[in-house]
């Protein structure tokens, strides 16, 4: 199969660091990118998770408050039952559950 060249620009420091890492792994930059392209095709997507560091918008806050307005709180009896169950937990389970319970 015929080979072609792909050219793109990156910051020099990024290229140098990447080249050094590839060399330490016994790869060339070309073989690393070829592997990336093959995995992308095999996975039918980028072969690792890409996340956006999304900041909470005013609209997000508004939606959260609208949701909370429609949530029915527990009755006093239900609250007592929940507290009894929580008090019966082992110390380890209490540590785990306390990370997930918000006292209102």
C-alpha positions in Angstrom: 0.0 0.0 0.0 1.3 3.5 -0.9 2.4 5.7 2.1 1.6 9.4 2.4 3.0 12.1 4.6 0.8 14.0 7.1 2.0 17.4 8.3 0.6 19.3 11.3 1.9 22.0 13.7 2.4 21.6 17.4 4.4 23.5 20.0 8.1 22.6 19.9 8.2 21.6 23.7 5.2 19.2 23.1 6.9 17.6 20.2 10.2 17.2 22.0 8.6 15.7 25.1 6.5 13.3 22.9 9.5 12.3 20.9 11.5 11.6 24.0 8.6 9.5 25.5 8.2 7.5 22.2 12.0 6.9 22.2 11.9 5.5 25.7 9.1 3.2 24.7 11.0 2.0 21.6 8.7 3.8 19.2 9.1 6.4 16.6 6.7 9.3 16.4 5.4 7.9 13.2 4.7 4.5 14.7 3.0 6.1 17.7 0.7 8.1 15.5 0.1 5.1 13.2 -0.9 3.1 16.2 -3.2 5.9 17.4 -4.9 6.0 13.9 -5.3 2.2 13.8 -6.9 2.1 17.3 -9.2 5.0 16.4 -10.4 3.1 13.4 -10.8 -0.1 15.4 -12.7 1.6 18.2 -14.6 3.8 15.8 -13.7 6.8 18.0 -10.9 8.3 19.9 -9.4 5.4 21.9 -9.4 7.3 25.2 -11.9 9.5 27.0 -11.9 13.3 26.3 -13.5 15.5 28.9 -14.6 19.1 28.9 -14.0 21.0 32.1 -17.4 22.5 32.0 -18.2 25.3 34.4 -21.6 25.5 35.9 -23.7 28.0 34.1 -26.6 30.1 35.5 -28.9 27.9 33.4 -27.5 24.7 35.1 -28.2 26.3 38.6 -31.7 27.3 37.5 -32.5 23.8 36.3 -31.1 22.3 39.6 -33.4 24.6 41.7 -36.4 23.8 39.4 -35.7 20.1 40.0 -35.4 20.5 43.8 -38.7 22.4 43.9 -40.4 19.3 42.5 -38.8 16.9 45.0 -41.0 15.8 47.8 -39.1 15.6 51.1 -39.4 12.5 53.4 -42.0 12.5 56.1 -40.9 12.7 59.7 -41.5 9.0 60.1 -39.5 8.1 57.0 -36.6 10.4 58.2 -36.6 8.5 61.6 -36.5 5.1 59.8 -33.6 6.2 57.6 -31.7 7.5 60.6 -32.3 4.2 62.5 -31.0 2.3 59.5 -27.9 4.6 59.3 -27.2 4.2 63.0 -27.3 0.4 62.7 -24.5 0.5 60.0 -21.0 -0.7 60.8 -18.4 2.0 61.4 -16.9 1.3 57.9 -20.4 1.5 56.3 -21.0 4.8 58.1 -17.8 6.2 56.6 -18.9 5.2 53.1 -22.5 6.4 53.5 -21.6 9.7 55.1 -19.8 10.6 51.9 -23.1 10.2 50.0 -25.6 11.6 52.5 -26.5 15.3 52.7 -28.1 16.5 55.9 -30.7 19.2 55.2 
